Amino acid sequence: MLVLARKLNESIMIGDDIEVVVIDIKGDQVKLGIRAPKSVTVHRMEIYQDIKQENIAATKSEFDPGKLRELSDLFKSELSEKKEKKKKSE
């Protein structure tokens, strides 16, 4: 792991297009600003780990094409209910 010391408003570059800037320092908390291309996803570590776990779980789940039809029917019925409620409120 590379460890760098930076002061307020100083930054580091990762590659040619990602900049990490120290925005604020209060007590034991440091606020960082990250400039990166839109194609680069940036997450806090705990969010990244949640996404990773969800992706792993999704690959282990069994796909049932029969349920796909049931879900589309459910969405259709929800949409019709919303339309009916909207008409009644008008």
C-alpha positions in Angstrom: 0.0 0.0 0.0 1.3 3.4 -0.9 0.8 6.0 1.9 0.9 9.7 1.1 0.6 12.7 3.3 -1.5 15.6 2.0 -2.7 18.9 3.5 -5.9 20.7 3.0 -6.6 21.5 -0.7 -3.8 19.3 -1.8 -4.4 16.4 -4.2 -3.1 13.2 -5.6 -3.5 11.8 -9.1 -4.4 8.2 -10.0 -3.4 7.6 -13.5 -4.1 10.5 -15.9 -7.7 11.1 -15.1 -8.6 10.5 -11.4 -7.8 13.3 -8.9 -8.4 12.9 -5.2 -8.5 16.2 -3.3 -8.4 16.8 0.5 -11.5 19.1 0.9 -11.8 19.4 4.7 -10.2 18.0 7.9 -12.1 18.1 11.2 -10.9 16.1 14.1 -10.5 12.5 12.9 -12.6 12.9 9.8 -11.1 13.8 6.4 -13.4 14.9 3.5 -12.1 13.9 0.1 -13.3 15.1 -3.3 -12.9 12.8 -6.3 -12.7 13.9 -9.9 -13.1 11.0 -12.2 -14.6 10.2 -15.6 -18.3 9.2 -15.5 -17.2 5.7 -16.7 -15.4 5.1 -13.4 -17.6 4.1 -10.5 -16.6 5.4 -7.1 -18.1 4.0 -3.9 -17.4 4.1 -0.2 -15.8 0.7 0.8 -18.9 -0.5 2.7 -21.2 0.2 -0.3 -18.7 -1.5 -2.6 -18.7 -4.6 -0.4 -22.5 -4.7 -0.3 -22.7 -4.5 -4.1 -20.1 -7.2 -4.4 -22.1 -9.5 -2.0 -25.4 -8.8 -3.8 -23.7 -9.7 -7.1 -22.3 -13.0 -5.6 -25.8 -13.8 -4.3 -27.4 -13.1 -7.6 -25.1 -15.5 -9.4 -26.1 -18.2 -7.0 -29.8 -17.8 -7.3 -31.8 -20.0 -9.7 -33.5 -18.3 -12.6 -37.1 -19.4 -13.1 -38.5 -18.2 -16.4 -42.0 -19.0 -15.2 -41.7 -16.4 -12.5 -40.7 -13.8 -15.1 -44.2 -14.0 -16.5 -45.7 -13.8 -13.0 -43.7 -10.6 -12.3 -44.8 -9.0 -15.5 -48.4 -9.7 -14.6 -47.9 -8.2 -11.2 -46.5 -5.0 -12.7 -49.4 -4.8 -15.1 -51.9 -5.1 -12.3 -50.1 -2.5 -10.2 -50.1 -0.1 -13.2 -53.8 -0.5 -13.7 -54.5 0.1 -10.0 -52.5 3.3 -10.1 -54.4 4.4 -13.2 -57.7 3.7 -11.5 -56.7 5.6 -8.4 -55.6 8.6 -10.5 -58.9 8.6 -12.4 -60.9 8.6 -9.1 -58.9 11.5 -7.7 -59.5 13.6 -10.7 
